[in-house]
Amino acid sequence: MEISDKLLCLFNADVSETGDTYTVEVPRREVDTGSIEAGETYRVALISRESVESGTSGSSSNRPSSEPQPPVDVGEMRYVEVEDIGKQGDGIARVERGYVIIVPGAEVGEQVKIEVTEVKSNFAVGEIIE
C-alpha cells in the first residue's frame, strides 16, 4: 500500500450511523498535537482492519521505492509520550506523520526514553531505557 507524504495522522476509529449520516470520530489528541484543525476539510482514507493485519506480514522487498520510509531506525534513542494502550496492553506512542511506536510496559501519559528495537513499515517497537 502506498502512503502519501501528506499523511497528517493515523488512528483507529469506529464508524457510527445516525439516520442517513455516517460519522468517523477524530480523537482529541490529533487536534491537540496540531496535526489537524477543527473546521478544516481533509481527505479521509478508510482501510479495513483485515487488510492492515495481513499487510504487515509481507516482505519489505515488495514495497515500492516511492513509499515513505519509517522515521526511526533500529538502535535509535528517542523520548516519546505514551498516548494510548494497545489491545495487547502495550503503550502506544506516535511520532512523525503519525508513525506508531509500541512501548511494552509503558502507561498512558508517561514520557519515556526508548531504544528502538524493531522497525516495520507501519510501526516500530521500543524498549524503555529510562
VOGU-3710 file (C-alpha; in Angstrom, 3 decimals, decimal comma):
1> meisdkllcl> 0,000/0,000/0,000  1,360/3,425/-0,891  1,118/6,091/1,812  1,253/9,746/0,843  3,881/12,097/2,306  0,904/14,342/3,078  -0,353/11,926/5,773  -1,107/14,070/8,841  -2,264/11,437/11,314  -3,231/7,800/11,598
11> fnadvsetgd> -5,650/6,336/14,142  -8,305/3,654/14,577  -11,930/4,752/14,737  -15,399/3,272/14,628  -17,977/4,453/12,098  -21,290/5,372/13,700  -24,641/5,742/11,932  -27,254/8,410/12,635  -30,122/8,319/10,147  -28,620/8,785/6,675
21> tytvevprre> -25,294/10,075/8,038  -22,161/8,133/8,984  -19,573/9,648/11,315  -15,904/8,894/11,934  -14,758/10,496/15,195  -11,272/12,015/15,286  -9,502/11,593/18,658  -8,895/14,877/20,516  -5,140/14,147/20,674  -4,929/14,557/16,871
31> vdtgsieage> -6,265/18,110/17,186  -4,307/18,847/20,387  -0,986/17,819/18,800  -1,589/20,198/15,903  -1,836/17,525/13,208  -5,275/18,770/12,180  -7,567/21,693/12,963  -11,295/21,781/13,652  -13,285/23,449/10,888  -10,847/22,471/8,111
41> tyrvalisre> -11,580/19,982/5,323  -9,412/16,857/4,920  -9,309/13,806/2,685  -10,107/10,611/4,586  -8,982/7,104/3,643  -10,601/4,093/5,263  -8,569/0,893/5,458  -10,176/-2,361/6,539  -8,732/-3,945/9,644  -8,124/-7,227/7,767
51> svesgtsgss> -6,043/-5,534/5,044  -3,828/-3,811/7,590  -3,200/-7,024/9,553  -2,463/-9,163/6,503  -0,273/-6,415/5,021  2,098/-6,379/7,993  3,378/-9,879/7,403  4,534/-9,265/3,832  8,127/-8,819/2,773  9,502/-5,286/2,748
61> snrpssepqp> 11,087/-6,010/-0,653  7,576/-5,788/-2,140  7,289/-2,119/-1,138  7,550/0,423/-3,926  10,603/2,658/-3,613  8,353/5,748/-3,548  6,775/4,626/-0,249  7,838/6,818/2,692  10,406/5,159/4,925  9,831/4,800/8,692
71> pvdvgemryv> 11,008/7,898/10,602  13,040/5,767/13,072  15,918/3,283/12,847  16,834/0,239/14,952  19,109/1,336/17,793  17,839/4,933/17,769  17,162/6,534/21,171  14,076/8,735/21,497  11,981/10,443/24,122  8,290/9,691/23,486
81> evedigkqgd> 4,989/10,266/25,243  2,657/7,284/25,533  -0,749/8,360/24,217  -2,743/5,151/24,261  -2,748/1,480/25,257  -2,994/-1,187/22,536  -5,147/-4,318/22,560  -2,235/-6,346/23,996  -1,745/-3,836/26,862  1,371/-2,175/25,395
91> giarvergyv> 1,905/1,574/25,342  1,392/3,387/22,037  3,375/6,499/21,130  3,203/8,448/17,878  5,990/10,350/16,172  6,367/11,988/12,735  3,436/11,509/10,304  1,526/9,577/12,997  4,007/6,691/12,862  3,342/4,324/15,777
101> iivpgaevge> 5,926/3,078/18,269  4,792/0,259/20,549  6,311/0,534/24,028  5,740/-2,604/26,160  5,356/-1,860/29,871  4,505/1,838/29,433  1,386/3,582/30,755  -0,708/6,353/29,180  0,768/9,782/29,894  4,285/8,512/30,620
111> qvkievtevk> 7,202/10,269/28,936  9,933/7,690/28,484  13,299/7,334/26,793  13,270/4,321/24,480  15,649/2,431/22,257  14,045/1,305/19,005  14,482/-2,484/18,797  12,361/-3,359/15,740  11,204/-1,324/12,730  8,429/-2,253/10,294
121> snfavgeiie> 6,877/-0,165/7,527  3,891/0,866/9,661  5,126/0,585/13,267  8,183/0,134/15,472  8,848/-1,398/18,877  10,810/0,459/21,524  12,275/-0,757/24,808  12,153/1,594/27,806  15,614/2,840/28,758  14,511/5,341/31,431
//
